[in-house]
Amino acid sequence: MPIISTEELLDNFVTCSEEILKDDLTGIYLHGSAVMGCFNPEKSDLDMVIVVRKPLTDLVKKEYLDMVVGLNALAPKKGIEMSIVTKAVCDPFEYPTPFELHFSIAHLDWYKNDPDDYIKKMKGTDKDLAAHFTIITNRGRCLCGEPIKDVFAVIPKDAYFDSIRNDISNATDDICSDTMYLTLNLARVLAYKKDESILSKKEGGEWALDNLPDEYHPLIRSAMKEYSQAISVVYDIELAKLYAKYMLSQIAS
């Protein structure tokens, strides 16, 4: 089945969400690369937070996830990533943030093979939501429902920083297997620590070229090339390890 346009997919997502969640739906909010000017169908997923008025029953969760999985088949390569939260945890903000349900293509097989187990276990807290909420309040897009300012409190700076720092905590090991992502994400974290800039991966790479030692520029340019052009890149892994060590020391200092 051919991939439909991003806007058509989002429109369908909103329509189906409204049909399933009805009056329980507070709103749907787009974040990530799709709102930060660097969406790449080959490298980016569609990131959304769905806010509801009260916790969902397992029956509604099953119906909703069936809808998400169906639309995910029409999505760009990395698919849909979404979290459902209650309005009560958005304002006043809770950290780590409780969520009702989460989905990404990393969990697709689990859901298809055992949906009851998935629904039972895919609930808890997620530090990443502080970063997602921060992007929503600064650069996000309301796809439907209540305006962003009426739903989300201002996210404390220490919660946002802890959230993005948590995402790169194992960078010295992970950069060998996910070089592009960690190279650019480390730059985003350091940029926030230095001047509180909230950046996309692309913007993080640009910041790094302006602010980091020249010896790391080949690595950064390679990561930006892979991210923007969606082509295979051969990395200098030893340089990547040195970069990760240097960046983590700068972030921790």
C-alpha positions in Angstrom: 0.0 0.0 0.0 1.5 3.4 -1.0 2.5 5.9 1.7 0.1 8.8 1.9 1.1 12.4 2.4 2.1 13.4 6.0 -0.8 15.9 6.2 -3.3 13.3 5.0 -2.0 10.9 7.6 -2.3 13.4 10.4 -5.8 14.4 9.3 -6.8 10.7 9.4 -5.1 10.3 12.8 -7.1 13.2 14.2 -10.4 12.0 12.7 -10.0 8.5 14.0 -8.9 9.7 17.4 -12.0 11.9 17.7 -14.2 9.0 16.8 -12.6 6.6 19.4 -12.0 9.0 22.3 -15.0 11.2 21.8 -15.4 13.7 24.7 -12.4 12.2 26.6 -10.0 13.8 24.0 -8.5 17.0 25.2 -6.2 17.4 22.2 -3.5 16.0 19.9 -0.1 17.8 19.8 2.7 17.3 17.2 6.3 17.7 18.2 9.7 16.5 17.0 11.2 17.1 13.6 7.8 17.6 12.0 7.6 21.0 13.8 11.3 21.9 13.9 11.9 22.2 10.1 13.9 19.1 9.6 11.5 16.3 8.9 13.0 13.6 6.6 10.6 10.7 5.6 13.6 8.3 5.5 15.0 9.2 9.0 12.1 10.8 11.0 9.1 9.5 12.8 5.9 11.4 13.4 5.8 12.3 17.1 2.6 13.1 18.9 1.3 13.5 22.4 -2.4 12.7 22.9 -4.0 14.3 26.0 -7.1 12.8 27.5 -9.4 13.9 30.3 -9.3 10.6 32.3 -7.6 7.2 32.2 -8.6 4.9 29.3 -10.1 1.5 29.7 -8.2 -1.5 28.2 -11.0 -1.9 25.7 -10.5 1.7 24.4 -6.8 1.3 24.4 -7.1 -1.8 22.2 -9.4 0.0 19.8 -7.0 3.0 19.7 -3.9 0.9 19.2 -5.5 -1.0 16.3 -6.2 2.3 14.7 -2.6 3.5 15.3 -1.1 0.3 13.9 -3.3 0.6 10.8 -2.2 4.1 10.1 1.4 3.3 10.9 1.5 1.0 7.9 0.9 4.2 5.8 3.4 6.3 7.6 7.0 7.2 6.7 9.7 4.7 7.2 10.2 5.2 11.0 6.4 5.3 11.6 4.3 6.9 14.3 5.5 7.4 17.8 2.9 8.6 20.3 2.1 8.8 24.0 -1.2 9.2 25.6 -1.3 11.2 28.9 -4.0 12.6 31.1 -4.4 16.4 31.3 -3.9 16.2 35.0 -0.1 15.4 34.6 0.4 18.3 32.1 -0.6 21.1 34.4 0.7 21.0 37.1 3.5 19.1 35.4 4.7 15.8 36.9 8.2 14.4 36.5 9.0 11.7 35.6 5.7 12.0 33.7 3.1 9.2 34.0 1.6 8.0 30.7 -1.4 5.9 29.8 -0.1 4.3 26.7 2.8 4.5 24.3 3.5 3.2 20.8 6.4 3.2 18.4 7.5 0.8 15.7 10.1 -0.7 18.1 7.1 -2.2 19.9 5.0 -3.2 16.8 5.8 -6.9 16.9 5.1 -7.1 20.7 1.6 -5.6 20.1 0.8 -7.7 17.1 1.9 -10.9 18.9 0.3 -10.2 22.3 -1.9 -7.1 22.4 -3.3 -7.9 25.9 0.1 -8.2 27.4 1.2 -5.0 25.6 -1.8 -3.0 27.0 -1.3 -4.4 30.5 2.4 -3.5 30.6 2.8 -0.4 28.4 2.0 2.1 31.2 4.2 3.9 33.7 6.4 7.0 33.7 8.7 8.3 31.0 11.4 10.9 31.5 11.3 11.6 27.7 7.9 13.3 28.1 9.6 16.3 29.7 11.5 16.9 26.5 8.4 16.3 24.3 6.3 18.7 26.4 9.1 21.3 26.1 9.1 21.1 22.3 5.3 21.3 22.3 5.2 24.4 24.4 8.0 26.1 22.5 7.5 24.9 18.9 4.7 22.4 18.8 1.5 22.3 16.7 -2.0 21.6 18.0 -3.6 19.2 15.6 -7.0 19.4 17.3 -8.5 20.3 20.7 -7.5 22.8 23.3 -4.7 25.3 22.7 -1.2 24.3 23.9 -1.1 27.2 26.4 -4.3 25.9 28.0 -3.1 22.3 28.4 0.7 22.4 29.2 2.4 24.1 32.1 5.9 25.6 31.6 8.3 22.7 32.0 11.0 23.3 34.6 14.4 23.7 33.1 16.0 21.1 35.4 13.4 18.5 34.3 14.0 19.2 30.6 17.8 19.0 31.0 17.5 15.8 33.0 15.3 14.4 30.3 17.6 15.1 27.4 20.7 14.2 29.4 19.1 10.8 30.2 18.7 10.1 26.5 22.5 10.3 26.0 23.7 8.7 29.2 25.1 5.7 27.5 26.6 7.6 24.6 30.1 6.2 24.9 28.8 2.7 24.1 25.8 3.6 22.0 27.6 5.9 19.6 29.3 2.9 17.9 25.9 1.5 16.8 23.8 4.7 16.4 26.5 7.2 15.4 24.3 9.8 13.7 21.7 10.0 16.4 24.2 10.3 19.3 26.5 12.7 17.5 23.7 15.2 16.9 21.9 14.6 20.2 25.0 15.2 22.3 25.3 18.5 20.5 21.7 19.4 21.4 22.3 18.6 25.1 25.5 20.6 25.3 23.9 23.5 23.5 21.1 23.6 26.1 23.6 23.5 28.9 25.6 26.3 27.4 22.9 28.7 26.4 19.5 27.0 27.0 18.9 26.6 23.2 16.2 24.1 22.4 17.3 22.7 19.1 16.5 20.0 16.5 19.1 17.5 15.5 19.9 19.5 12.4 20.2 22.7 14.5 22.3 20.8 17.0 24.8 19.9 14.3 25.0 23.5 13.1 25.6 24.6 16.7 28.3 22.1 17.1 30.2 23.3 14.0 30.1 26.8 15.4 31.1 25.9 18.9 33.1 22.7 19.1 36.8 21.9 18.4 37.7 21.5 14.7 38.9 17.9 15.2 35.2 16.8 15.6 33.9 18.6 12.6 34.3 15.7 10.1 32.2 13.5 12.4 29.6 16.1 12.8 29.4 16.8 9.1 29.0 13.1 8.4 26.2 12.9 10.8 24.4 15.9 9.3 24.9 14.4 5.8 23.3 11.1 6.9 20.5 12.9 8.6 19.6 15.4 5.9 20.2 13.2 2.8 19.3 9.8 4.3 22.3 8.1 2.8 24.7 5.6 4.2 27.8 7.1 5.8 31.0 5.4 6.9 32.1 6.8 10.3 35.4 7.0 12.0 34.3 5.1 15.1 37.4 5.9 17.1 36.8 9.6 16.6 33.1 9.1 17.5 34.2 7.5 20.8 36.5 10.4 21.6 33.7 12.8 20.7 31.3 11.1 23.0 33.8 11.1 25.9 34.5 14.8 25.3 30.9 15.8 25.1 29.8 13.9 28.2 32.6 15.5 30.1 31.5 19.0 28.9 27.9 18.2 29.8 28.8 17.0 33.3 31.2 19.8 34.1 
